Amino acid sequence: MSWFQNLKSWFLSWFGSPSTQPQKASVEPTPAVEISRQPGLNCPECSTRLVVSIQNLVNLDPVMCPNCGLELMIDVEKSQSAIDSLRKLQSGLDEASRVKENSGY
């Protein structure tokens, strides 16, 4: 057996024989994304649109579904970093509004 055949045998023993047919790449479906100008979420029980503002989240206000009565509460322990980020965002938005009012625009 030549050195090339030895190398080829070793290679095939480690990596297997090459496929004669090209493999198709699997394509994952793109998830549907809902775009809305009204902030909020759909009720997990009845799918009614629940309007939730940054202020509701920052104040840890419960969200009540007007259709089925489900009350959603924020898990403060798990959401603390998100709540802190929303507070910073709200503070920045408030400051931008003050600047805008004071500039006369």
N, C-alpha and C positions, 0 to 999 in steps of 0.2 A: 504494500500500500504506500502511495507517495505521501509526502508531507502535506500536500494540498488536500488529499482525501482524508488524512488524519485530522487536519484542522477542520474540514467540513463536517466530519463525523462528530468531533467534539462540540462544534458550534451548534449543530442540530440537536445534540443530546441535551444541551443547556437551554436552548431557545425554541426548540421544536422546528418542524419543517415549515418553510414559508407557504403561505396560502396562495393558491393559484387564482383565486377570485378576490377582487378588492372588497373590503368590508365597507358597508354603508355606515356613515356616522349617524348616530341616533339624535334626533332633534326633539328637544323638549318643548311642549307647547308653551306659548307665552301666556302668563296668567292675565286674566281680565283685570283692568285697572279702571276704577270708577273715579272720574274727575268731577269735582263739584266745587262751586264757589261758596257754598254754604258749609261751614265746618261742622263736623259731627260724625256719626256712625249709624249703622242700621241696628235696630234692636235685635239681639240674638234669638228672641222668642217669636216675634211677629214680623220682623223686617221693616217696621215703621222707621222712617228717618228721624233720628234724634239730633237736634241741633245742640252742639257743645262748643262753647267759646273757650279761649285761652283763660279768660277770667274764671270760668267755671272750674277748670282744671286746677288753676293756681290756688283757688279758694277751697279746693277739695269738696266742692258741692256734689251731692249725689245727683245722678241723672235718672229721671223718672220717665218711663214710656207712657205717653198719654193714651195709647191704644190698649195695651194689656196690663199696665200697672207695674211692670218689672222695674225694680230700682237697682241701678248700677252704682257701685261704690269703687273708688280708686284704692288700690292696694298701695298704701303710702310706702311701706317698707321696700317693695319691689320697684316702685316708680320714683323713688326719691331723686335720682339723678335727672330724670326727665322733668320732674316738677321744678327742680332748681333751674334747669335750662329754660323752661317756659317762663319762670319768674324773671330771668335775665332778659328774655325776648320781650316780655311785656314791659319791663322797665325801659328798654331801648325804644319800643314803640311809643310809650308815653313821652319820653324825652324828645323823640322826633316830632310828635304832635305839638309839644310846647314850643319847639324851635320854629315850626311852621307857623304857629299862631303869632309868635313874636316877630316873625319876619314880614308878616303882612300878605302872605300868599294864600 
